[in-house]
Amino acid sequence: LGALDDCPGNERCEVIGARGPFMLEDERQLFEQRRIDVLISKNSGS
């Protein structure tokens, strides 16, 4: 199991890790509560 390092030097950066499945409404609420403007992801599957 690997994990991301902390995001150095950027107080606006927060890494959120979780394992799904996720409910769409919960995801929308998370974005609104944390004022998330950008989502960066990588498809590591095949």
Secondary structure as GFF3:
##gff-version 3
##sequence-region A 1 46
A	DSSP	alpha_helix	24	33	.	.	.	ID=ss1
###
